[in-house]
Amino acid sequence: MNCDDLPNEIVQPLLQLGRALMSHAQAHRDTSLAEHEDEVLAAWRMVAPAVLEGVLQVATTGLEQSARPLASRCPRCDQRRGVQSHRTRQLQTRLGPVRMKRWWHHCWTCGHGWSPPDQALGLMPYQQTSTGLRHWQAALGAVTTFREAARLLAELAGVEVGSETLRTHAERIGTGLEGQARAAMACVEQTHEPPVGEHDPAPGLLVIETDGVMVRYRDRHLDGAPVEGDWHEVKVGLAGGWRQGHLGQPSYVAAREPAVAFTRRLGTEAARRGALDVVKWHAWDGTPAELRPVVVLGDGAKWIWEHVATLFGEERTEIVDWYHASEHIWTVAKAVYGDDTPETKAWARIALDHLWQAGAKPVVEWFDTTRPGSTEARAIVQRERGYFTTNAARMRYPSFRERHLPIGSGAVEASAKHLVQQRNEARRLSLVGPWRPRHPRPPLSPPQRPFINLRRLTSYNRRSDPTSSGRRSSTSPDSSLNAASMR
C-alpha cells in the first residue's frame, strides 16, 4: 500500500504523535530511560483515543465523515425507515474516551430507535463502557479493593474510572456469572451429566475439599434495611486432582448460602471436574457403572458429611484433615494443663502420636485416662471425646497414608483465608449471597432427592452397548482404587 493512500483519519493522530515524540527527543537528549518511557507513554495516551476513532470511522459503515443518510430496516418490525437525526455517542474504552457521530433511525410503527453502526460494533443501548474495559474493571475489582483497582487502572492504562463505577460493573458481571452458575446447577441436576461444554476432569484421584470461614461485613435485609455488626459464614469448596502426592489443577467455588444450596454448587463443580466420569462398566450386573473414586476432605463440620459427602456413593473416602484433628487435641491439652506448659506439650505429643500411628481409638482411650481439674475442663474433654468418636472412621490416618491419600486440606484453608477473609477485610464491602443482585431473587428450593445419583444409569437397556448411551468413559490413573459411585 502506498503511504499516500493511508486514510487521513488515522494518519493525522499518528503525525501528532510523531511530532510530540520528536519534540521530546530534541529537548531531552541523554536523559534516563525512565523519563523517555514516561514521556512516550504519555504522548501515546494523548493520541490513542483519536487513533481508535479513526480506525472506527474507516472500518465501520455509517461512521465515515462522508457517510450519506441511508434508509435502514427496523430490527424489531423489519420495516424500512429513513434517518431521523445525526447523533453523537461517547464511549469509554481501554484507549480512553472516543466519540462517534452516526445516523439515528426511528420507526414510527413500533417506536424502536437504532443506529446501524451501533449494531455493527456490538454496542448495547445506553452502553457507556467497551466490553474490553469492562473485563479489565472486573478483573481488577476481583483481586483488590475497588479504590485500589481504580488507581491501578489509571496508572497502568491511563483510564480514569471511579471506584463506584468499578463496583457497579463488577457486581453486574458477577450477577451474570451467578446466573450462569445456577443454570449449570440445574443442568447437572436434571441430566446427571457435567455442564455442557465445561467438562474438565482433574488429573489422578479426584479430591473435594470444603470449609467455612467466618467473615464480618455489612449486610442488608431484603427490604434494604442494614444489619449492623453481624458475622456470616462463607463456604469455600475446592475440586482438584491428587497425583504422586500433590494436588494439581484445583478449581474453587465460594458463596454465602445455606449448606444445601452450597452442596448443589460444589456438586456441579465436582461433576465438571470428572465426578461423573465412568471408570468401569458392568453391563449385566445390578449397577451398570462405577464412577470415578472421590476423596472428601473436611474439618469435621456436620454439614460437610451430611450434605457434601453424601453427594457421592458409599464407597467414597471421607477424611478429617490432620490439621483440624490436631487442633482438637491441643484444645483438650490446654483445657486440662494450661495454655503453654510442659505438661500441655507432653500430653498433646502423646495424643498426636496415638492419632498418627493408630487413628482415633487410642486417642479416645487417652482422653479417658485424663483427669481434668475443673468442670469446664471436663466438659471440653467430653465434647472432644465425642468429636473423635464420631469421626473415628474419618481418622484412619495409617490406612490413608498406605493408600497415598491426602490427609490435609491446606489448599482450601488458604483459599478461604485469602479469597474471602483478607479481600473482604481490605474492601469492607457489603456482601449478600455470592453476588448481590439489584433485586432479590426468590431462593431455590432444596432438592427433594440426592443431587447426583446413578438412577439414570440403572435405567439403561442392558441389551445395548453401555458406551453407546453418551455417558463419558474414562480410565483413571487411580482406577486400582475402589471406585466411588455417586448416589
VENZI-V536593 format. One record per residue. N is the residue number from 1. RES is the residue in three letters. PSI is psi in whole degrees, 0 to 359 (NA if undefined). OMEGA is omega as a letter, one per 20 degrees, with the letter a starting at -180 (* if undefined). Layout:
n->(N/N)
res->(RES/RES)
psi->(PSI/PSI)
omega->(OMEGA/OMEGA)
This chain:
n->(1/2/3/4/5/6/7/8/9/10/11/12/13/14/15/16/17/18/19/20/21/22/23/24/25/26/27/28/29/30/31/32/33/34/35/36/37/38/39/40/41/42/43/44/45/46/47/48/49/50/51/52/53/54/55/56/57/58/59/60/61/62/63/64/65/66/67/68/69/70/71/72/73/74/75/76/77/78/79/80/81/82/83/84/85/86/87/88/89/90/91/92/93/94/95/96/97/98/99/100/101/102/103/104/105/106/107/108/109/110/111/112/113/114/115/116/117/118/119/120/121/122/123/124/125/126/127/128/129/130/131/132/133/134/135/136/137/138/139/140/141/142/143/144/145/146/147/148/149/150/151/152/153/154/155/156/157/158/159/160/161/162/163/164/165/166/167/168/169/170/171/172/173/174/175/176/177/178/179/180/181/182/183/184/185/186/187/188/189/190/191/192/193/194/195/196/197/198/199/200/201/202/203/204/205/206/207/208/209/210/211/212/213/214/215/216/217/218/219/220/221/222/223/224/225/226/227/228/229/230/231/232/233/234/235/236/237/238/239/240/241/242/243/244/245/246/247/248/249/250/251/252/253/254/255/256/257/258/259/260/261/262/263/264/265/266/267/268/269/270/271/272/273/274/275/276/277/278/279/280/281/282/283/284/285/286/287/288/289/290/291/292/293/294/295/296/297/298/299/300/301/302/303/304/305/306/307/308/309/310/311/312/313/314/315/316/317/318/319/320/321/322/323/324/325/326/327/328/329/330/331/332/333/334/335/336/337/338/339/340/341/342/343/344/345/346/347/348/349/350/351/352/353/354/355/356/357/358/359/360/361/362/363/364/365/366/367/368/369/370/371/372/373/374/375/376/377/378/379/380/381/382/383/384/385/386/387/388/389/390/391/392/393/394/395/396/397/398/399/400/401/402/403/404/405/406/407/408/409/410/411/412/413/414/415/416/417/418/419/420/421/422/423/424/425/426/427/428/429/430/431/432/433/434/435/436/437/438/439/440/441/442/443/444/445/446/447/448/449/450/451/452/453/454/455/456/457/458/459/460/461/462/463/464/465/466/467/468/469/470/471/472/473/474/475/476/477/478/479/480/481/482/483/484/485/486/487)
res->(MET/ASN/CYS/ASP/ASP/LEU/PRO/ASN/GLU/ILE/VAL/GLN/PRO/LEU/LEU/GLN/LEU/GLY/ARG/ALA/LEU/MET/SER/HIS/ALA/GLN/ALA/HIS/ARG/ASP/THR/SER/LEU/ALA/GLU/HIS/GLU/ASP/GLU/VAL/LEU/ALA/ALA/TRP/ARG/MET/VAL/ALA/PRO/ALA/VAL/LEU/GLU/GLY/VAL/LEU/GLN/VAL/ALA/THR/THR/GLY/LEU/GLU/GLN/SER/ALA/ARG/PRO/LEU/ALA/SER/ARG/CYS/PRO/ARG/CYS/ASP/GLN/ARG/ARG/GLY/VAL/GLN/SER/HIS/ARG/THR/ARG/GLN/LEU/GLN/THR/ARG/LEU/GLY/PRO/VAL/ARG/MET/LYS/ARG/TRP/TRP/HIS/HIS/CYS/TRP/THR/CYS/GLY/HIS/GLY/TRP/SER/PRO/PRO/ASP/GLN/ALA/LEU/GLY/LEU/MET/PRO/TYR/GLN/GLN/THR/SER/THR/GLY/LEU/ARG/HIS/TRP/GLN/ALA/ALA/LEU/GLY/ALA/VAL/THR/THR/PHE/ARG/GLU/ALA/ALA/ARG/LEU/LEU/ALA/GLU/LEU/ALA/GLY/VAL/GLU/VAL/GLY/SER/GLU/THR/LEU/ARG/THR/HIS/ALA/GLU/ARG/ILE/GLY/THR/GLY/LEU/GLU/GLY/GLN/ALA/ARG/ALA/ALA/MET/ALA/CYS/VAL/GLU/GLN/THR/HIS/GLU/PRO/PRO/VAL/GLY/GLU/HIS/ASP/PRO/ALA/PRO/GLY/LEU/LEU/VAL/ILE/GLU/THR/ASP/GLY/VAL/MET/VAL/ARG/TYR/ARG/ASP/ARG/HIS/LEU/ASP/GLY/ALA/PRO/VAL/GLU/GLY/ASP/TRP/HIS/GLU/VAL/LYS/VAL/GLY/LEU/ALA/GLY/GLY/TRP/ARG/GLN/GLY/HIS/LEU/GLY/GLN/PRO/SER/TYR/VAL/ALA/ALA/ARG/GLU/PRO/ALA/VAL/ALA/PHE/THR/ARG/ARG/LEU/GLY/THR/GLU/ALA/ALA/ARG/ARG/GLY/ALA/LEU/ASP/VAL/VAL/LYS/TRP/HIS/ALA/TRP/ASP/GLY/THR/PRO/ALA/GLU/LEU/ARG/PRO/VAL/VAL/VAL/LEU/GLY/ASP/GLY/ALA/LYS/TRP/ILE/TRP/GLU/HIS/VAL/ALA/THR/LEU/PHE/GLY/GLU/GLU/ARG/THR/GLU/ILE/VAL/ASP/TRP/TYR/HIS/ALA/SER/GLU/HIS/ILE/TRP/THR/VAL/ALA/LYS/ALA/VAL/TYR/GLY/ASP/ASP/THR/PRO/GLU/THR/LYS/ALA/TRP/ALA/ARG/ILE/ALA/LEU/ASP/HIS/LEU/TRP/GLN/ALA/GLY/ALA/LYS/PRO/VAL/VAL/GLU/TRP/PHE/ASP/THR/THR/ARG/PRO/GLY/SER/THR/GLU/ALA/ARG/ALA/ILE/VAL/GLN/ARG/GLU/ARG/GLY/TYR/PHE/THR/THR/ASN/ALA/ALA/ARG/MET/ARG/TYR/PRO/SER/PHE/ARG/GLU/ARG/HIS/LEU/PRO/ILE/GLY/SER/GLY/ALA/VAL/GLU/ALA/SER/ALA/LYS/HIS/LEU/VAL/GLN/GLN/ARG/ASN/GLU/ALA/ARG/ARG/LEU/SER/LEU/VAL/GLY/PRO/TRP/ARG/PRO/ARG/HIS/PRO/ARG/PRO/PRO/LEU/SER/PRO/PRO/GLN/ARG/PRO/PHE/ILE/ASN/LEU/ARG/ARG/LEU/THR/SER/TYR/ASN/ARG/ARG/SER/ASP/PRO/THR/SER/SER/GLY/ARG/ARG/SER/SER/THR/SER/PRO/ASP/SER/SER/LEU/ASN/ALA/ALA/SER/MET/ARG)
psi->(134/138/332/343/356/139/141/330/329/323/318/313/324/324/320/318/316/318/318/319/321/319/319/316/322/327/350/57/142/35/179/159/320/319/317/316/313/317/319/318/318/319/319/319/332/323/348/315/320/323/315/319/318/318/318/319/320/326/350/123/127/348/353/148/333/15/135/151/98/149/155/152/140/129/340/313/358/18/142/125/151/184/139/316/173/113/153/137/136/138/135/125/178/343/2/183/137/151/139/130/119/159/142/134/149/132/115/347/307/353/11/140/147/165/122/319/322/318/318/325/357/32/133/159/137/10/128/354/135/158/320/317/324/318/320/314/317/320/316/321/340/342/350/184/158/325/316/323/319/321/316/321/320/320/317/328/351/20/121/115/137/154/325/327/318/316/316/314/318/318/324/315/320/320/321/318/323/323/319/321/319/323/321/321/316/323/314/320/325/321/343/35/159/157/142/127/8/13/116/76/137/148/151/216/129/126/131/120/145/153/164/140/135/130/137/126/165/133/165/145/170/335/2/351/133/148/116/142/48/149/141/148/123/123/138/136/151/142/125/179/132/117/128/42/13/146/124/153/54/150/156/151/149/143/152/96/165/163/320/316/320/329/319/320/312/326/323/319/322/320/320/327/8/11/339/7/135/130/343/139/143/79/336/11/181/318/119/343/150/130/172/139/145/139/129/119/133/180/6/359/141/321/332/315/329/336/300/309/327/357/331/166/178/342/5/160/117/134/127/125/147/322/314/322/320/322/321/324/316/329/317/315/317/325/326/319/1/169/316/75/159/324/321/311/319/316/316/322/320/315/319/322/317/313/319/321/328/1/202/333/308/335/316/318/323/322/319/334/352/141/92/149/358/163/320/317/321/322/321/317/316/320/314/330/318/324/313/327/316/322/20/318/339/3/29/66/322/317/319/321/322/326/3/40/154/143/7/142/42/328/313/330/312/322/318/321/316/309/329/298/304/316/326/321/324/326/323/52/168/112/132/111/186/322/142/109/163/323/131/140/148/142/148/138/142/149/142/3/167/140/314/130/186/12/320/328/320/351/3/148/113/349/347/165/124/326/355/0/350/349/135/143/132/154/107/145/340/28/347/342/162/127/138/116/145/135/NA)
omega->(r/a/r/a/a/a/a/a/r/a/a/r/r/r/r/r/a/r/r/a/r/r/r/a/r/a/a/r/r/r/a/r/a/r/r/a/a/a/r/r/r/r/r/a/r/a/a/r/r/r/r/r/r/r/r/a/a/a/a/r/r/r/r/r/a/a/r/r/a/r/a/r/r/r/a/a/r/r/a/a/r/a/r/a/r/a/r/r/r/a/r/a/r/r/a/a/r/r/a/r/a/a/a/a/r/r/a/r/a/r/a/r/a/r/a/r/r/r/a/a/r/a/r/r/r/r/a/a/r/a/r/r/r/r/r/a/a/a/r/r/a/a/a/r/a/r/r/r/r/r/r/a/r/a/a/a/a/a/a/r/r/a/r/r/r/r/a/a/a/a/r/r/r/r/r/r/r/r/r/r/r/r/r/r/r/r/a/a/a/a/a/r/r/r/a/r/a/a/a/a/r/a/r/a/a/a/r/r/r/a/r/r/a/a/r/r/r/a/r/r/r/r/r/a/a/r/a/r/a/r/a/r/r/a/a/r/a/r/a/a/r/a/r/r/a/r/a/r/r/r/a/r/r/r/r/a/r/a/a/r/r/r/r/a/a/r/r/r/r/r/r/a/r/a/a/r/a/r/r/r/r/a/a/r/a/r/a/a/r/a/a/r/a/r/r/a/r/a/a/r/a/a/a/a/a/a/a/a/a/r/a/a/a/r/r/r/r/a/r/a/a/a/a/r/r/r/r/r/r/r/r/a/a/r/a/a/r/a/a/r/r/r/r/a/a/a/a/a/r/a/r/r/r/a/a/a/a/r/a/a/r/r/r/r/r/r/a/r/a/a/r/a/a/r/r/r/r/r/r/r/a/r/a/r/r/r/a/r/a/a/a/a/a/a/r/a/r/r/a/a/r/a/r/r/r/r/r/r/a/a/a/r/r/r/r/a/a/a/a/a/a/a/r/r/r/a/a/a/r/a/r/a/a/r/a/r/r/r/a/r/r/a/r/r/a/a/a/r/r/a/a/a/a/a/a/r/a/a/a/r/a/r/a/r/a/a/a/a/a/r/r/r/a/r/a/r/a/a/r/r/r/r/a/r/r/a/*)
